[in-house]
Amino acid sequence: MTDGPGAADSNGSLRLLLIGPPGAGKGTQAARLSEAYGIPAVSTGDIFRENVKEGTELGVKAKEYMDAGHYVPDSLTNELVRDRLSQPDVADGFLLDGYPRTLQQVEELDDILGVNAASLDAVVVLTADTDEVVQRLLKRSAEQGRSDDTDEVIRRRLDVYAEQTAPLIDVYAQRGLLIEVDGLGAIDEVTGRIIAALASR
């Protein structure tokens, strides 16, 4: 799909953060970019599930919150991500999906990477027209038989996403790391846009 990472540093590693609203195809693009650049996609959801499945100490703690229907607190999420990013398979790069979500987590990620004198190479933000995303999510909900995902509920989720991620986007824009890519269109087209944007950095 590509001859190699366009934004990689001198040793060939590439550390990416992927941000996007619900319904923008973030999960699909994370998998594609992981394959294109030969780096693992690191999703907080996957980290939680893996630790719970393996019954690790952190996983047991996370499961208690999840079983009670609560969000896993920042402190525990940070510990789980720190542990994941210390694994050998991410030494040559990674794609983060779902973390950081708050400014405090941005600072934590800086600290985690700083231990290895590393930093993010780029932050890719998938943009998408709200009305189109709502229609896409309504269609997906209907296919999956999820009647609780109404137009109003979906729009509220998108509002929450915008409120929570706007400060993060501002921080990474100030650092000169931000790449905005239109997340709507054919999957191959969107992947191509991201790779081209990274290559031009």
C-alpha positions in Angstrom: 0.0 0.0 0.0 3.0 2.3 0.7 6.7 2.2 0.3 7.2 3.1 3.9 6.2 5.6 6.6 6.4 9.1 5.4 6.7 10.7 8.8 9.0 8.2 10.3 12.1 9.3 12.3 15.6 8.3 11.4 15.4 4.8 12.8 12.3 4.0 10.8 9.8 4.1 13.7 6.4 5.8 13.4 4.3 6.8 16.4 0.8 7.9 15.4 -2.3 9.0 17.3 -5.7 8.6 15.5 -8.6 10.8 16.6 -12.1 10.8 15.1 -15.8 11.0 16.0 -18.0 7.9 16.3 -18.9 6.7 12.9 -15.9 8.2 11.1 -14.4 4.8 10.5 -11.5 5.2 12.9 -11.3 1.5 13.8 -11.2 0.5 10.1 -8.5 3.0 9.3 -6.5 2.0 12.4 -6.3 -1.6 11.2 -5.4 -0.4 7.7 -2.6 1.9 8.8 -1.3 -0.7 11.2 -0.9 -3.0 8.2 0.5 -0.3 5.9 3.2 0.8 8.2 3.9 -2.5 10.0 3.1 -1.1 13.4 0.7 -2.4 16.0 -2.7 -0.6 16.5 -3.0 0.1 20.2 -6.6 0.6 21.3 -7.6 1.2 24.9 -10.6 -1.1 24.4 -8.3 -3.9 23.3 -6.0 -3.2 26.2 -8.8 -3.5 28.7 -10.2 -6.7 27.1 -6.7 -8.3 26.9 -5.9 -7.6 30.5 -9.3 -8.8 31.7 -9.0 -12.0 29.6 -5.5 -12.7 31.0 -6.6 -11.9 34.6 -3.8 -9.5 35.2 -3.8 -7.4 38.3 -4.7 -4.3 36.3 -7.3 -6.3 34.4 -9.0 -7.4 37.6 -9.2 -3.8 38.7 -10.6 -2.7 35.4 -13.2 -5.5 35.3 -14.6 -4.3 38.7 -15.4 -0.9 37.2 -16.7 -2.3 33.9 -18.9 -4.8 35.6 -20.4 -2.0 37.7 -21.1 0.0 34.6 -18.6 2.6 35.4 -15.9 4.2 33.3 -12.4 2.9 34.0 -10.8 5.9 35.8 -7.9 7.9 34.3 -5.4 6.6 36.8 -6.1 3.0 35.9 -6.3 3.7 32.2 -2.9 5.4 32.3 -1.4 2.4 34.1 -2.8 0.0 31.4 -1.5 2.2 28.6 1.9 2.6 30.2 2.2 -1.1 30.6 1.1 -1.7 26.9 3.6 0.8 25.6 6.4 -0.9 27.5 5.9 -4.1 25.5 8.7 -4.9 22.9 6.3 -5.0 19.9 5.8 -1.2 20.1 9.5 -0.3 20.2 9.5 0.5 16.5 6.3 2.4 16.5 2.6 2.2 17.1 -0.8 3.7 16.3 -2.8 4.8 19.3 -6.6 4.7 19.1 -8.8 5.9 22.0 -6.1 7.4 24.1 -5.5 10.1 25.2 -9.0 11.4 25.8 -8.3 14.2 28.3 -5.6 16.9 28.7 -4.3 15.0 31.8 -3.9 11.9 29.6 -2.0 14.0 27.1 0.5 14.8 29.9 0.6 11.2 30.9 1.4 10.1 27.4 4.2 12.7 27.1 5.6 11.2 30.3 5.3 7.6 29.1 7.0 8.4 25.8 9.6 10.6 27.5 10.9 7.7 29.5 12.3 6.3 26.2 13.1 9.8 24.8 10.4 9.3 22.3 7.5 11.5 21.1 4.5 11.3 18.7 5.3 11.8 15.0 1.8 12.9 13.9 -1.8 13.2 15.2 -4.3 12.3 12.5 -7.8 13.7 12.9 -10.5 12.2 10.8 -13.1 14.8 10.1 -16.7 14.1 9.1 -19.9 16.0 8.4 -22.2 15.5 11.4 -25.4 14.8 9.5 -23.6 12.2 7.4 -22.1 10.5 10.4 -25.5 10.5 12.1 -27.0 8.7 9.1 -24.2 6.3 9.0 -24.6 5.4 12.7 -28.4 5.1 12.4 -27.9 2.7 9.5 -25.4 0.7 11.5 -27.7 0.6 14.5 -30.6 -0.6 12.4 -28.4 -3.4 10.9 -27.3 -4.5 14.4 -30.8 -4.1 15.9 -29.8 -1.5 18.3 -33.0 0.6 18.8 -31.4 2.7 21.6 -29.2 4.5 19.1 -31.6 7.3 18.1 -30.8 10.4 16.2 -30.8 12.4 19.5 -28.6 10.0 21.3 -26.1 9.8 18.5 -25.9 13.6 18.2 -25.3 13.9 22.0 -22.4 11.4 21.6 -21.0 13.5 18.8 -21.3 16.7 21.0 -19.5 15.0 23.9 -16.8 13.9 21.5 -16.4 17.4 20.2 -16.2 18.9 23.7 -13.7 16.4 25.0 -11.4 16.3 22.0 -11.3 20.0 21.0 -8.8 20.8 23.8 -6.6 17.9 22.7 -6.7 18.9 19.0 -5.7 22.5 20.1 -2.7 21.1 22.0 -1.4 18.9 19.2 -2.1 21.7 16.6 0.1 24.0 18.7 2.9 21.4 18.6 2.6 21.2 14.8 1.6 17.5 14.8 -1.9 17.8 13.5 -3.0 16.3 10.2 -6.7 16.7 9.3 -8.1 14.2 6.8 -11.6 13.9 5.5 -12.9 10.6 7.0 -15.9 10.2 4.6 -15.7 8.3 1.3 -14.6 4.9 0.2 -12.3 3.1 2.7 -9.4 2.9 0.3 -9.7 6.6 -0.6 -9.6 7.6 3.1 -6.5 5.3 3.7 -4.9 6.9 0.7 -5.5 10.4 1.9 -4.0 9.6 5.3 -0.9 8.0 3.8 -0.4 10.8 1.4 -0.8 13.4 4.2 1.8 11.6 6.3 4.2 11.2 3.4 4.1 15.0 2.7 5.2 15.8 6.3 
